Amino acid sequence: MDFAPTFDMGVTIGRFGHVQLGHNSLFDMSMRLCRRTYVIVGSAQERGTLRNPFSVETRIKAIRECYPGVPESKLIIGGLNDMTNELDINTEWGRYLKSHIIAKMHKFASLMVYGNDEFRSQWFAAEDLVNTAEIVIPRSTIPISGTQVRGLLVIDDEAAWQKCTNEMIHYMYPELRAELMSVPVYKEIYDIVRKGEMDLDSFMKVYKQYEEADRQKKLAELQK
């Protein structure tokens, strides 16, 4: 038996760089429960960086390709720039996000669908979520991260990458790998990893060192 959607509009937000099966689970949940879903691709101003190597156009294209039969009136996908940088997460960010949603969709979300990153709870003041439901999908449901998916591109393990991604974007593998490997920091990581074991564990160890340095730089920028 088919049931009518419970909510009018669902919203999910993330960097989605690039989309993988865990992200798809967020979109699928929202589309099951809502008449329409707005997917917001964050850090839209960034490309060619450690955390956001792919352009917002590529990230949006990959999401759209996963849902070829879904009309754009039901699945709306758009970008949103950071206020400062991606670590600047507070209730001011929540108000910025809410204002963007209202400006784009002429109303706020009926349902917010999140992964279970701890900082999500810091996005909104309680009064900003009146009449808005929330669903959190545990990462353990589909234990894949965007970092791991990018790592599989770096080490060129297409078979493992395909297991983590929607089959509708499998044709994009050469395009996605080429864009990723054009980013200088990923070339550096590749050059380090290939000197040892060319596997995902080796990539993750090197990546985490770069990620921590990137994190400290962004925190310092927020303190200026």
Backbone torsions as a table, in degrees:
resi	resn	phi	psi	omega
1	MET	NA	132.7	176.5
2	ASP	-87.3	137.3	179.4
3	PHE	-111.4	146.8	177.2
4	ALA	-68.7	146.4	177.7
5	PRO	-56.8	142.8	-179.0
6	THR	-77.0	-33.8	-173.6
7	PHE	-121.0	157.3	176.1
8	ASP	-75.6	-57.6	-173.6
9	MET	-132.9	125.6	173.4
10	GLY	-101.8	147.5	178.3
11	VAL	-130.6	134.1	171.3
12	THR	-134.5	141.5	-176.0
13	ILE	-133.5	141.9	176.6
14	GLY	-172.9	175.4	177.1
15	ARG	-78.5	-31.6	174.9
16	PHE	48.9	54.0	-175.1
17	GLY	-121.4	91.5	-7.9
18	HIS	-101.3	174.1	-174.3
19	VAL	-59.6	138.4	175.7
20	GLN	-137.5	178.2	-170.4
21	LEU	-61.2	-31.0	176.2
22	GLY	-63.4	-41.2	175.8
23	HIS	-63.5	-43.6	179.6
24	ASN	-57.5	-33.5	179.6
25	SER	-64.6	-33.6	176.2
26	LEU	-66.7	-47.3	-178.7
27	PHE	-64.0	-42.4	-178.1
28	ASP	-63.1	-41.6	179.0
29	MET	-61.7	-46.1	-179.9
30	SER	-63.1	-42.0	-177.8
31	MET	-70.4	-26.6	175.4
32	ARG	-70.7	-35.3	-171.9
33	LEU	-96.8	-15.7	-171.2
34	CYS	-126.0	150.6	177.1
35	ARG	-67.2	-30.6	177.5
36	ARG	-148.7	153.8	-177.1
37	THR	-129.6	133.4	176.2
38	TYR	-109.7	112.8	176.8
39	VAL	-96.6	120.3	-178.8
40	ILE	-105.4	120.5	178.7
41	VAL	-92.3	107.6	-175.7
42	GLY	-79.9	174.7	-176.0
43	SER	49.0	41.5	-174.4
44	ALA	-66.3	-21.2	-179.0
45	GLN	-78.2	-11.5	-174.7
46	GLU	-98.2	144.2	169.4
47	ARG	-158.3	154.0	177.4
48	GLY	70.4	22.5	178.2
49	THR	-114.1	171.3	-179.2
50	LEU	-58.6	-51.2	-175.6
51	ARG	-81.7	-25.1	-177.5
52	ASN	-133.8	70.8	-177.9
53	PRO	-72.1	-28.4	-175.5
54	PHE	-91.0	143.9	175.7
55	SER	-65.8	158.9	177.7
56	VAL	-63.6	-31.5	178.7
57	GLU	-64.2	-42.3	177.9
58	THR	-65.6	-42.6	-178.9
59	ARG	-63.4	-41.9	178.7
60	ILE	-67.3	-43.2	179.5
61	LYS	-58.2	-44.9	-177.9
62	ALA	-63.2	-39.0	177.5
63	ILE	-66.0	-47.2	-178.4
64	ARG	-60.1	-38.8	-178.2
65	GLU	-63.8	-24.4	179.4
66	CYS	-70.0	-18.5	-173.0
67	TYR	-130.3	64.7	-174.5
68	PRO	-64.8	-24.9	-177.7
69	GLY	-96.9	3.0	-176.4
70	VAL	-97.1	121.7	-178.6
71	PRO	-66.6	152.9	-178.7
72	GLU	-67.2	-17.0	175.6
73	SER	-74.7	-20.8	179.4
74	LYS	-97.7	-34.4	178.0
75	LEU	-122.7	103.2	-179.2
76	ILE	-101.4	130.6	-177.9
77	ILE	-126.7	128.8	179.4
78	GLY	-150.5	165.4	-179.5
79	GLY	-99.1	158.7	176.1
80	LEU	-145.6	125.3	177.5
81	ASN	-71.6	154.3	171.2
82	ASP	-68.6	155.9	171.6
83	MET	-68.2	-49.2	177.6
84	THR	-129.9	-73.3	168.6
85	ASN	-144.5	173.8	-169.0
86	GLU	-65.4	-14.7	179.2
87	LEU	-89.3	-5.0	-179.3
88	ASP	-84.9	74.9	-174.4
89	ILE	-111.2	115.5	179.4
90	ASN	-161.5	-176.5	-176.7
91	THR	-69.0	-21.4	173.5
92	GLU	-66.8	-38.7	174.1
93	TRP	-61.4	-41.8	179.4
94	GLY	-60.1	-41.2	178.2
95	ARG	-67.8	-37.2	175.6
96	TYR	-61.6	-45.2	178.7
97	LEU	-63.7	-45.2	-179.8
98	LYS	-62.0	-42.5	179.0
99	SER	-62.0	-39.5	178.3
100	HIS	-63.3	-45.3	-178.8
101	ILE	-61.6	-44.9	-179.3
102	ILE	-64.2	-41.5	179.5
103	ALA	-64.0	-38.0	-177.4
104	LYS	-79.2	-42.7	-170.4
105	MET	-109.2	-3.5	179.2
106	HIS	66.8	16.9	172.9
107	LYS	-169.3	166.5	177.3
108	PHE	-91.0	168.8	-177.3
109	ALA	-63.2	140.2	168.9
110	SER	-80.9	-29.4	-178.0
111	LEU	-143.1	131.2	170.3
112	MET	-103.8	130.3	179.1
113	VAL	-115.6	121.6	-175.9
114	TYR	-121.9	157.9	155.9
115	GLY	-79.9	174.2	-171.7
116	ASN	-96.6	36.7	171.5
117	ASP	-61.8	136.0	-173.2
118	GLU	-60.4	-35.1	-174.3
119	PHE	-70.4	-13.2	-179.4
120	ARG	-56.0	-35.6	-177.7
121	SER	-66.7	-12.3	-178.4
122	GLN	-94.7	-1.5	-174.2
123	TRP	-69.5	-43.0	-168.3
124	PHE	-122.9	141.0	165.2
125	ALA	-73.0	152.7	-175.3
126	ALA	-55.8	-38.0	-176.6
127	GLU	-69.5	-18.0	179.9
128	ASP	-83.2	-6.5	-179.7
129	LEU	-116.9	17.2	175.3
130	VAL	-61.6	130.9	180.0
131	ASN	70.8	15.1	176.1
132	THR	-121.0	124.0	177.1
133	ALA	-84.8	160.8	179.0
134	GLU	-133.8	141.6	172.9
135	ILE	-129.9	132.0	176.4
136	VAL	-113.3	124.1	178.4
137	ILE	-101.9	116.9	-178.0
138	PRO	-60.7	139.2	176.1
139	ARG	-60.5	-27.4	-178.8
140	SER	-64.2	-18.8	177.8
141	THR	-61.2	-45.1	174.5
142	ILE	-134.7	91.2	-171.3
143	PRO	-76.9	70.6	178.5
144	ILE	-128.5	141.3	174.6
145	SER	-118.5	155.6	176.3
146	GLY	-61.0	-34.4	178.2
147	THR	-62.0	-44.0	179.3
148	GLN	-62.7	-40.6	180.0
149	VAL	-64.2	-41.8	176.2
150	ARG	-64.9	-35.4	177.5
151	GLY	-62.2	-38.4	177.9
152	LEU	-66.0	-32.6	173.7
153	LEU	-67.3	-43.0	-179.1
154	VAL	-60.8	-46.7	-177.8
155	ILE	-83.8	-0.1	174.8
156	ASP	61.4	46.9	176.4
157	ASP	-103.0	81.7	-173.7
158	GLU	-65.1	-38.0	-178.6
159	ALA	-62.5	-44.5	178.8
160	ALA	-68.2	-38.2	177.5
161	TRP	-59.5	-42.1	-179.3
162	GLN	-62.3	-31.8	179.4
163	LYS	-69.7	-19.0	-176.9
164	CYS	-99.7	-3.3	-170.4
165	THR	-131.9	157.5	178.3
166	ASN	-64.9	136.1	-176.3
167	GLU	-60.9	-22.3	-178.1
168	MET	-70.9	-14.7	176.9
169	ILE	-108.1	7.6	-178.9
170	HIS	-60.9	-31.0	178.8
171	TYR	-66.3	-18.8	-176.8
172	MET	-83.6	-1.7	-175.3
173	TYR	-51.3	-52.1	-178.8
174	PRO	-60.5	-40.1	-179.9
175	GLU	-64.9	-44.9	-178.6
176	LEU	-68.1	-41.9	179.6
177	ARG	-65.9	-40.3	179.4
178	ALA	-62.1	-42.9	179.7
179	GLU	-65.7	-42.4	-179.8
180	LEU	-63.0	-46.9	-174.6
181	MET	-76.4	-5.1	172.6
182	SER	-82.7	-8.7	-178.7
183	VAL	-85.1	122.4	-174.6
184	PRO	-52.4	-42.4	-176.7
185	VAL	-66.5	-31.3	177.7
186	TYR	-76.0	-29.1	172.2
187	LYS	-63.9	-42.1	178.0
188	GLU	-60.7	-47.5	-179.6
189	ILE	-61.3	-43.7	178.9
190	TYR	-58.9	-44.1	-178.2
191	ASP	-63.6	-34.7	177.8
192	ILE	-71.7	-47.2	-175.2
193	VAL	-64.9	-38.8	-174.3
194	ARG	-69.6	-13.3	176.6
195	LYS	-75.6	-16.0	179.3
196	GLY	-121.5	-135.3	177.0
197	GLU	-79.1	121.9	-178.1
198	MET	-85.3	74.9	-179.8
199	ASP	-139.5	174.0	-174.4
200	LEU	-66.5	-38.7	179.2
201	ASP	-59.6	-42.0	179.1
202	SER	-64.3	-43.5	177.0
203	PHE	-58.0	-47.8	-175.4
204	MET	-62.1	-37.9	179.2
205	LYS	-63.3	-45.0	179.6
206	VAL	-68.7	-43.6	-178.2
207	TYR	-59.1	-43.0	-176.8
208	LYS	-61.7	-32.2	176.7
209	GLN	-66.7	-45.0	177.0
210	TYR	-64.7	-39.7	-177.9
211	GLU	-64.2	-40.7	-179.9
212	GLU	-66.0	-40.2	177.0
213	ALA	-63.7	-39.8	178.1
214	ASP	-64.9	-41.2	179.7
215	ARG	-62.6	-45.5	-179.5
216	GLN	-64.1	-37.8	177.7
217	LYS	-62.8	-43.8	-178.2
218	LYS	-70.1	-36.5	176.5
219	LEU	-64.0	-39.8	178.4
220	ALA	-63.8	-38.0	178.1
221	GLU	-62.3	-36.2	179.8
222	LEU	-70.1	-24.2	-177.3
223	GLN	-86.4	-8.8	-179.0
224	LYS	-71.9	NA	NA
